[in-house]
Amino acid sequence: MSFKLFKVLSVVIVCAATTTANIANAGLITVIGDVDAINTSGRPGNFSLLENIRGGATDILWLTGGGNFTGRDTNLRAQWGVTADTSSSVTASFNNRELVVVSAEWANNFGFDGTSTSAISSYLNSGGNMLFVGQLCQGCNGFDPLNLYNNFLTSVGATIQYDGGFVNGGNYTPDQTTSIGAGAGSFQLSGVNSLIGGVSVVEDTNGRVGVAFETATAVSAPTTLALLSLGLFGIAWKRRNQK
């Protein structure tokens, strides 16, 4: 193998290793389709699963994306010792944050500016964790946040989406085989929005999902990387044979 070919292959290997490391470091995204589910004053039994999602984090950034959460998050924020940033333009630092909570409403406009969305995405790509809580209410105040929620989740690397359906209300046992469901007690859901994608944690008796999580999609898929590597190798080999 020539020295030039060796250099090209070395670059490919380094790129592959860097990409693999980024995939491994990507953070977790958890989505709850019920705004009342985090009201630990009215539903204290839900606290154990929320604590699993928290994962021992003490440095928490709580964002509302400009929406008003009407007090349903007050008790949990007090338990976790965190205040909410209600702006749609995030100015707080993401450095050393162990968890970012994004709590949307159901009838209020919600969204972040492009700079804020990019900051959240970069945070997740570097291994940060996010809890997103939002609930749809088609027609409430003439506003339907379905596309806003789904577009936001996609923009930060999530494949979990709201499917427009509804979960039957009730108390359900979280999937104990999942990392955030293990050891958690019964979790109460209202007749709220169902989710698709990710790993199901809490679902009703019909299999409709109310809580799900996943690893953030931080970088290009491995198949894309493999094709790129193969293409670079082919170019290098062709040049070598032409000499």
PEURSUL-V509081 format. One record per backbone hydrogen bond with DSSP energy under -0.5 kcal/mol. NH is the residue of the N-H (numbers start at 1). CO is the residue of the C=O. If there is no record, write none. Layout:
# PEURSUL-V509081
nh={NH:NH}
co={CO:CO}
This chain:
# PEURSUL-V509081
nh={6:7:8:9:10:11:12:13:14:15:16:17:18:19:20:21:22:23:24:25:26:26:27:29:30:31:32:33:37:38:39:40:42:43:46:47:48:50:51:52:53:54:55:56:57:60:61:62:62:63:63:64:65:67:69:72:74:77:78:79:80:81:82:85:86:90:97:98:99:100:101:102:102:103:103:104:104:111:113:117:118:119:120:121:122:123:124:125:126:127:128:130:131:132:132:133:134:135:140:142:143:149:150:151:152:153:154:155:156:156:157:158:161:163:167:170:172:172:174:174:175:176:178:182:184:187:189:192:193:194:195:196:199:200:201:202:204:207:209:210:211:212:213:214:216:217:218:224:225:226:227:228:229:230:231:232:233:234:235:236:237:238:239:240:241:242:243:243}
co={2:3:4:5:6:7:8:9:10:11:12:13:14:15:16:17:18:19:20:21:22:23:124:214:130:212:132:210:34:35:36:38:39:39:43:44:45:46:47:48:49:50:51:51:54:58:99:60:83:61:101:85:87:64:67:69:71:73:74:75:76:77:77:62:84:88:94:59:59:129:61:100:131:63:101:102:133:65:88:113:114:115:116:117:118:119:120:121:122:124:123:28:100:30:130:102:32:105:137:139:140:145:146:147:148:149:150:151:152:153:154:153:196:194:192:189:170:187:172:185:201:174:175:178:181:172:170:190:33:165:209:161:213:198:211:211:208:204:195:202:202:31:199:29:27:157:216:221:221:222:223:224:225:226:227:228:229:230:231:232:233:234:235:236:237:238:239:240}
